[in-house]
Amino acid sequence: MSGATTPADRGATSPPAPRRDPLAQVPPQREIQARRTLRLRTLSKNQRRAVRYGSLLVILLAWEIYGRSVNPIVFTYPTAIVQAFFDMIADGTLVDALVDTLVVLLIGSVIGVVFGVALGLVAGRSDVARQILDIPINALYALPAVALIPVIVLWFGFGDSAKVFVVAFFVFFPVVINTQRGVAEVDPELLEVTRSFCSSESRVWRDLLLPGALPFIFTGIRLAIGRGLVGVIVAEFFTAISGLGNLIVTNANTFETARVFVPIVILSLIGVVLTGALAAVEKVLAPWRREQ
């Protein structure tokens, strides 16, 4: 019959088969397990140590080679700095200067950290305090601290009091800003839970706010270490010239470049040691923070 359809005709008019979405396919179980355990390649502890100290060795070697090719009045090299270090130890100038600088740095840093943490906690918890302190803190933080040295000398004289104030001024701002941010970053839902359970303010601080802000506080102190070292040298330059700042100035005036670099290297080592010690303390007090 003319109206009959053949199988070929029926196939020609049937709808096309749906296209398979490769993203919708379920991968094999082995591939799923591999994806779950996939991690970015990280160095082991020994590999990190090898890379860290190996790169430092390369830098010192390059410095030694280049420094020997330059006029010693203009530049120096590590072995000459080591020799100058022992010479300054022998004549007693380095030990006395180092003690003077460390005393000022310690007292000023403690004052700056204490006031910074205290005001940061208050500003982070109280909106009224935050609004009162916001503009003055930002304005003073942006102000070049060196511009205040003449006023500080007028207030405190040329003695250690002026140097302590300068160091505390340098240290204060990174601590207060990071502490305030740490308190503000505490999860509001967790605060709501504490209100629901009628927790006292002391319990809120002890169990939630302080643990949440602790990593930020340590970050602020870590930043303050570098600023404190800068502050103590600036103070020694512009007030009574003493300490390691005195060694830098006096040896630079006599073009003894190797002896100039001795206090500079010591300041760098102080920063490295203090940062490492702070990291160890943070690991004990804030063990929940993921190690970077």
Kinemage of the C-alpha trace (Angstrom):
@kinemage 1
@onewidth
@group {chain A} dominant
@subgroup {mainchain}
@vectorlist {calphas} color= white
{ca met a 1} P 0.000 0.000 0.000
{ca ser a 2} L 1.149 3.529 -0.807
{ca gly a 3} L 0.343 4.821 2.706
{ca ala a 4} L 2.554 2.243 4.481
{ca thr a 5} L 5.826 3.447 6.071
{ca thr a 6} L 9.050 1.565 6.027
{ca pro a 7} L 11.429 1.258 9.003
{ca ala a 8} L 13.805 3.612 7.204
{ca asp a 9} L 11.081 6.263 6.986
{ca arg a 10} L 10.258 5.893 10.665
{ca gly a 11} L 13.948 6.344 11.577
{ca ala a 12} L 14.168 9.489 9.479
{ca thr a 13} L 11.294 11.165 11.255
{ca ser a 14} L 12.116 10.094 14.832
{ca pro a 15} L 13.521 12.818 17.204
{ca pro a 16} L 17.333 12.963 17.593
{ca ala a 17} L 18.919 11.227 20.550
{ca pro a 18} L 19.678 13.595 23.475
{ca arg a 19} L 23.277 14.810 23.644
{ca arg a 20} L 25.290 13.579 26.577
{ca asp a 21} L 26.693 16.258 28.849
{ca pro a 22} L 30.269 15.288 29.775
{ca leu a 23} L 30.022 17.410 32.935
{ca ala a 24} L 27.012 15.397 34.075
{ca gln a 25} L 28.792 12.086 33.790
{ca val a 26} L 29.734 10.401 37.012
{ca pro a 27} L 33.478 9.701 37.029
{ca pro a 28} L 34.768 6.322 38.107
{ca gln a 29} L 35.132 5.641 41.804
{ca arg a 30} L 38.926 5.605 41.526
{ca glu a 31} L 38.924 9.086 39.978
{ca ile a 32} L 36.594 10.387 42.687
{ca gln a 33} L 38.947 9.103 45.362
{ca ala a 34} L 41.921 10.684 43.590
{ca arg a 35} L 40.161 14.048 43.427
{ca arg a 36} L 39.355 13.928 47.112
{ca thr a 37} L 42.955 13.287 48.058
{ca leu a 38} L 44.402 15.751 45.526
{ca arg a 39} L 46.517 18.427 47.214
{ca leu a 40} L 48.821 21.097 45.964
{ca arg a 41} L 52.420 20.005 46.194
{ca thr a 42} L 54.004 21.296 49.374
{ca leu a 43} L 57.558 21.031 50.567
{ca ser a 44} L 58.468 18.848 53.480
{ca lys a 45} L 60.046 20.311 56.594
{ca asn a 46} L 63.559 19.362 55.487
{ca gln a 47} L 62.951 20.702 51.983
{ca arg a 48} L 61.710 24.025 53.342
{ca arg a 49} L 64.774 24.283 55.559
{ca ala a 50} L 67.066 23.467 52.634
{ca val a 51} L 65.438 26.062 50.388
{ca arg a 52} L 65.486 28.727 53.097
{ca tyr a 53} L 69.091 28.372 54.132
{ca gly a 54} L 70.303 27.497 50.656
{ca ser a 55} L 68.907 30.743 49.254
{ca leu a 56} L 70.494 32.660 52.143
{ca leu a 57} L 73.841 31.038 51.392
{ca val a 58} L 73.566 32.009 47.731
{ca ile a 59} L 72.809 35.621 48.679
{ca leu a 60} L 75.786 35.788 51.048
{ca leu a 61} L 78.076 34.248 48.453
{ca ala a 62} L 76.964 36.712 45.787
{ca trp a 63} L 77.378 39.560 48.270
{ca glu a 64} L 80.899 38.387 49.118
{ca ile a 65} L 81.955 38.161 45.476
{ca tyr a 66} L 80.462 41.501 44.479
{ca gly a 67} L 81.605 43.315 47.645
{ca arg a 68} L 85.239 42.403 47.074
{ca ser a 69} L 85.111 44.084 43.657
{ca val a 70} L 83.876 47.428 45.040
{ca asn a 71} L 85.787 50.186 46.804
{ca pro a 72} L 85.634 49.329 50.568
{ca ile a 73} L 84.694 52.934 51.352
{ca val a 74} L 81.538 52.582 49.274
{ca phe a 75} L 80.535 48.985 50.059
{ca thr a 76} L 81.699 45.959 52.032
{ca tyr a 77} L 81.260 42.189 52.185
{ca pro a 78} L 80.267 39.598 54.829
{ca thr a 79} L 83.718 38.435 55.912
{ca ala a 80} L 84.819 42.045 56.466
{ca ile a 81} L 81.681 42.637 58.546
{ca val a 82} L 82.462 39.558 60.675
{ca gln a 83} L 86.001 40.817 61.254
{ca ala a 84} L 84.698 44.264 62.202
{ca phe a 85} L 82.185 42.609 64.544
{ca phe a 86} L 84.923 40.898 66.551
{ca asp a 87} L 86.992 44.106 66.586
{ca met a 88} L 84.027 46.044 68.018
{ca ile a 89} L 83.425 43.303 70.574
{ca ala a 90} L 87.065 43.515 71.623
{ca asp a 91} L 87.068 47.286 72.129
{ca gly a 92} L 83.739 47.180 74.021
{ca thr a 93} L 81.848 49.677 71.872
{ca leu a 94} L 79.384 47.173 70.430
{ca val a 95} L 78.255 45.616 73.713
{ca asp a 96} L 77.539 48.948 75.401
{ca ala a 97} L 75.681 50.273 72.375
{ca leu a 98} L 73.652 47.075 71.995
{ca val a 99} L 72.561 47.153 75.635
{ca asp a 100} L 71.443 50.785 75.346
{ca thr a 101} L 69.413 50.061 72.213
{ca leu a 102} L 67.809 46.878 73.552
{ca val a 103} L 66.702 48.560 76.789
{ca val a 104} L 64.989 51.389 74.916
{ca leu a 105} L 63.488 48.954 72.393
{ca leu a 106} L 62.121 46.650 75.087
{ca ile a 107} L 60.537 49.363 77.236
{ca gly a 108} L 59.068 51.261 74.300
{ca ser a 109} L 57.731 48.102 72.630
{ca val a 110} L 56.044 46.860 75.804
{ca ile a 111} L 54.343 50.223 76.328
{ca gly a 112} L 53.226 50.420 72.696
{ca val a 113} L 51.895 46.854 72.646
{ca val a 114} L 50.003 47.173 75.939
{ca phe a 115} L 48.272 50.404 74.980
{ca gly a 116} L 47.674 49.178 71.422
{ca val a 117} L 46.024 45.944 72.515
{ca ala a 118} L 43.925 47.671 75.195
{ca leu a 119} L 42.580 50.399 72.911
{ca gly a 120} L 42.130 47.949 70.041
{ca leu a 121} L 39.980 45.652 72.169
{ca val a 122} L 37.844 48.555 73.380
{ca ala a 123} L 37.435 50.011 69.876
{ca gly a 124} L 36.621 46.614 68.409
{ca arg a 125} L 33.914 45.910 70.988
{ca ser a 126} L 32.349 49.362 71.371
{ca asp a 127} L 31.012 51.229 68.368
{ca val a 128} L 31.161 54.501 70.287
{ca ala a 129} L 34.844 54.028 71.067
{ca arg a 130} L 35.487 53.014 67.461
{ca gln a 131} L 33.958 56.210 66.130
{ca ile a 132} L 35.873 58.329 68.641
{ca leu a 133} L 39.259 56.739 67.908
{ca asp a 134} L 38.950 56.118 64.175
{ca ile a 135} L 39.957 59.526 62.808
{ca pro a 136} L 42.723 60.307 65.366
{ca ile a 137} L 44.357 56.891 64.918
{ca asn a 138} L 44.261 57.048 61.131
{ca ala a 139} L 45.541 60.622 61.124
{ca leu a 140} L 48.453 59.904 63.456
{ca tyr a 141} L 49.289 56.669 61.658
{ca ala a 142} L 49.548 58.513 58.332
{ca leu a 143} L 51.632 61.282 59.890
{ca pro a 144} L 55.413 60.891 59.396
{ca ala a 145} L 56.628 60.244 62.926
{ca val a 146} L 59.950 61.964 62.216
{ca ala a 147} L 58.059 65.249 61.932
{ca leu a 148} L 57.121 64.945 65.612
{ca ile a 149} L 60.695 64.441 66.846
{ca pro a 150} L 61.313 68.150 67.620
{ca val a 151} L 58.086 68.292 69.643
{ca ile a 152} L 58.929 65.047 71.430
{ca val a 153} L 62.362 66.421 72.334
{ca leu a 154} L 60.673 69.582 73.610
{ca trp a 155} L 58.406 67.475 75.819
{ca phe a 156} L 60.825 64.791 77.058
{ca gly a 157} L 64.296 66.244 76.453
{ca phe a 158} L 67.194 64.399 74.848
{ca gly a 159} L 67.331 61.467 77.256
{ca asp a 160} L 65.969 57.949 77.164
{ca ser a 161} L 62.411 59.121 77.848
{ca ala a 162} L 62.185 60.697 74.392
{ca lys a 163} L 63.559 57.549 72.735
{ca val a 164} L 61.128 55.313 74.615
{ca phe a 165} L 58.220 57.520 73.557
{ca val a 166} L 59.289 57.392 69.892
{ca val a 167} L 59.538 53.584 69.948
{ca ala a 168} L 56.151 53.266 71.654
{ca phe a 169} L 54.662 55.655 69.078
{ca phe a 170} L 55.992 53.538 66.212
{ca val a 171} L 54.820 50.265 67.768
{ca phe a 172} L 51.370 51.391 68.885
{ca phe a 173} L 49.569 51.824 65.559
{ca pro a 174} L 49.949 48.423 63.847
{ca val a 175} L 48.961 46.749 67.120
{ca val a 176} L 45.841 48.838 67.740
{ca ile a 177} L 44.651 48.633 64.132
{ca asn a 178} L 45.058 44.862 63.886
{ca thr a 179} L 43.571 44.234 67.328
{ca gln a 180} L 40.505 46.287 66.513
{ca arg a 181} L 40.121 44.423 63.245
{ca gly a 182} L 40.454 41.085 64.982
{ca val a 183} L 37.630 41.812 67.401
{ca ala a 184} L 35.449 43.152 64.589
{ca glu a 185} L 36.049 40.007 62.492
{ca val a 186} L 34.523 37.663 65.084
{ca asp a 187} L 31.548 35.866 63.540
{ca pro a 188} L 28.320 37.760 64.440
{ca glu a 189} L 26.418 34.469 64.524
{ca leu a 190} L 28.679 33.235 67.305
{ca leu a 191} L 28.030 36.440 69.229
{ca glu a 192} L 24.318 35.858 68.771
{ca val a 193} L 24.715 32.370 70.214
{ca thr a 194} L 26.418 33.796 73.310
{ca arg a 195} L 23.524 36.229 73.761
{ca ser a 196} L 21.028 33.384 73.366
{ca phe a 197} L 22.723 31.470 76.175
{ca cys a 198} L 22.943 34.637 78.312
{ca ser a 199} L 26.706 34.476 78.581
{ca ser a 200} L 28.318 37.116 80.731
{ca glu a 201} L 30.574 39.733 79.157
{ca ser a 202} L 33.634 38.190 80.777
{ca arg a 203} L 32.780 34.779 79.315
{ca val a 204} L 32.249 36.335 75.881
{ca trp a 205} L 35.701 37.904 76.058
{ca arg a 206} L 37.397 34.782 77.418
{ca asp a 207} L 35.729 32.182 75.190
{ca leu a 208} L 35.110 34.073 71.946
{ca leu a 209} L 36.535 37.557 71.432
{ca leu a 210} L 40.076 37.078 72.712
{ca pro a 211} L 40.641 33.717 70.956
{ca gly a 212} L 39.193 35.168 67.748
{ca ala a 213} L 41.317 38.305 67.904
{ca leu a 214} L 44.523 36.597 69.028
{ca pro a 215} L 45.879 35.844 65.518
{ca phe a 216} L 45.279 39.466 64.515
{ca ile a 217} L 47.047 40.680 67.648
{ca phe a 218} L 50.097 38.579 66.835
{ca thr a 219} L 50.063 39.884 63.277
{ca gly a 220} L 50.043 43.440 64.594
{ca ile a 221} L 52.919 42.715 66.968
{ca arg a 222} L 54.872 41.095 64.134
{ca leu a 223} L 54.458 44.250 62.063
{ca ala a 224} L 55.315 46.364 65.093
{ca ile a 225} L 58.689 44.631 65.512
{ca gly a 226} L 60.004 46.158 62.303
{ca arg a 227} L 58.546 49.552 63.088
{ca gly a 228} L 60.016 49.422 66.591
{ca leu a 229} L 63.505 48.769 65.219
{ca val a 230} L 63.104 51.700 62.851
{ca gly a 231} L 61.798 53.844 65.705
{ca val a 232} L 64.710 53.133 68.026
{ca ile a 233} L 67.292 54.065 65.367
{ca val a 234} L 65.368 57.205 64.385
{ca ala a 235} L 65.200 58.158 68.056
{ca glu a 236} L 68.926 57.613 68.482
{ca phe a 237} L 69.649 59.698 65.388
{ca phe a 238} L 67.514 62.694 66.352
{ca thr a 239} L 67.827 62.752 70.139
{ca ala a 240} L 70.939 61.964 72.193
{ca ile a 241} L 73.031 59.998 69.710
{ca ser a 242} L 73.737 56.713 71.483
{ca gly a 243} L 73.330 52.986 71.100
{ca leu a 244} L 73.594 51.294 67.727
{ca gly a 245} L 72.518 54.522 66.053
{ca asn a 246} L 75.614 56.186 67.488
{ca leu a 247} L 77.826 53.461 66.005
{ca ile a 248} L 76.240 53.926 62.589
{ca val a 249} L 76.769 57.694 62.624
{ca thr a 250} L 80.302 57.747 64.022
{ca asn a 251} L 81.623 55.006 61.760
{ca ala a 252} L 79.942 56.505 58.715
{ca asn a 253} L 81.661 59.829 59.451
{ca thr a 254} L 85.045 58.064 59.403
{ca phe a 255} L 84.188 56.009 56.266
{ca glu a 256} L 84.546 52.670 58.058
{ca thr a 257} L 81.872 50.923 56.028
{ca ala a 258} L 82.360 47.462 57.486
{ca arg a 259} L 81.846 48.823 61.005
{ca val a 260} L 78.755 50.685 59.785
{ca phe a 261} L 77.213 47.427 58.609
{ca val a 262} L 77.796 45.633 61.917
{ca pro a 263} L 74.935 47.388 63.810
{ca ile a 264} L 72.762 47.218 60.682
{ca val a 265} L 73.187 43.443 60.461
{ca ile a 266} L 72.616 43.112 64.215
{ca leu a 267} L 69.334 45.015 63.905
{ca ser a 268} L 68.269 42.653 61.128
{ca leu a 269} L 69.135 39.640 63.266
{ca ile a 270} L 67.196 41.089 66.193
{ca gly a 271} L 64.161 41.387 63.950
{ca val a 272} L 64.532 37.788 62.748
{ca val a 273} L 64.962 36.439 66.280
{ca leu a 274} L 62.022 38.390 67.687
{ca thr a 275} L 59.780 37.335 64.799
{ca gly a 276} L 60.730 33.686 65.295
{ca ala a 277} L 60.139 33.909 69.034
{ca leu a 278} L 56.761 35.527 68.430
{ca ala a 279} L 55.799 32.753 66.012
{ca ala a 280} L 56.687 30.153 68.674
{ca val a 281} L 54.581 31.950 71.278
{ca glu a 282} L 51.697 32.233 68.826
{ca lys a 283} L 51.870 28.509 68.127
{ca val a 284} L 51.453 27.841 71.850
{ca leu a 285} L 48.723 30.408 72.557
{ca ala a 286} L 46.809 30.045 69.267
{ca pro a 287} L 47.348 26.425 68.152
{ca trp a 288} L 44.125 26.462 66.109
{ca arg a 289} L 45.558 28.900 63.582
{ca arg a 290} L 46.622 27.209 60.383
{ca glu a 291} L 50.367 27.320 59.921
{ca gln a 292} L 51.355 29.234 56.793
